[in-house]
Amino acid sequence: MYPWERISPESDTTLRIIHEAASRGHTVALTTPNSLTVRDSVAHAFCNVLRRESKFTSNIPSFYRKAQFKRCKLPLAGFDVIIMRANPPLDTVALNFLDSVRNDVFIMNDIDGLRVANNKLYPASFSGDASRFVPATHVSKNREYLEQVLKDSPTEKMIMKPLNGFGGQGVIVIEKNARQNFRSLLDFYIGSGDSSNYVILQEYVTGADQGDVRILMLNGEPIGAMRRVPAGDDVRSNIHAGGKEVKHHLTKEEKELCRAIGPQLVRDGLYFVGLDVINGKLIEVNVLSPGGISRINRLNRVKLQSRVIDFIENVVAAKELVLERKSAFRKVIDDAETV
């Protein structure tokens, strides 16, 4: 995850997952990508192991302030589960460390899933019925091509954003009647030389000025949602960009969207993700550290982190059952030699 010191205790989703796991008596250890290491060809991490409290507090901000840790170097293969909650951009080296333990530990979200879905290109991979929920998207470093895309667009405006941005960073509306400024914006967004960046031009979805809907998906099913409303004249509805959240019930179209893309999310090992949806169109899939649990909890008087930990416990229990059955069957076979 990101460093403990950067947590906002009133709203942080990762903190709520940690609190729920600790409240059930699980051993919880926190680490960052920079703390991964290898000793004797075995992947380890320098971890902060959460000390168990004699009297566990249900108040999460208080839990955060009082938390005490013990620093340990621990083998990754010894854990039942590793929950990936590091902020973008994706640390591919960290995933290389985890490759060595993927058969020993349940990793959420899956390493390969993170590799294919960590940027804004992932929605373009949906096919069949799911593709109708994805707005027309263009990605390029070629300035002339992007200028032509804007010129040929059937709508009067488009959304432009950096491919690897997050939290609403760099999201702007481009209007056809301001095309004279477009080349200058492309120069700024793309840059030059080996360090140049990809830019996304996306169909402007009607209703974007009214905000978007964040849907949290667990194992291919929606478990909660909220509407995020932009602040003032800002096009971005992200909470970190000044937006505010309001209660939201999924529409029929949003439920259809979830049913259409849920199976692919599960196939890709993306068990806990956040969908950003505008007017029934899928804008982004957040797979690295999707947030929103605390706000959805408050708006709906629920406790979504319980469902997340329930899911993880069930996966681990199923894996343990398979191992127990395998061990029992192997003993029967070994005993056959002595009969």
Secondary structure, DSSP 8 states (H G I E B T S, - for coil): ---GGG--TTT-HHHHHHHHHHHTT---EE--GGGEEEETTEEEEEEEEE---SS--S-HHHHHHH--EEEEEEEGGG-SEEE----SS--HHHHHHHHTTTTTSEEES-HHHHHHHSSTTGGGG--GGGGGGS--EEEES-HHHHHHHHHH-SSSEEEEEETT--TTTT-EEEEGGGGGGHHHHHHHHH-SGGG---EEEEE--TTGGG-EEEEEEETTEEEEEEEEE--TT-S---GGGT-EEEE----HHHHHHHHHHHHHHHHTT--EEEEEEETTEEEEEE-SS---HHHHHHHHT--HHHHHHHHHHHHHHHHHHHHHHHHHHHHHHHHHTT-
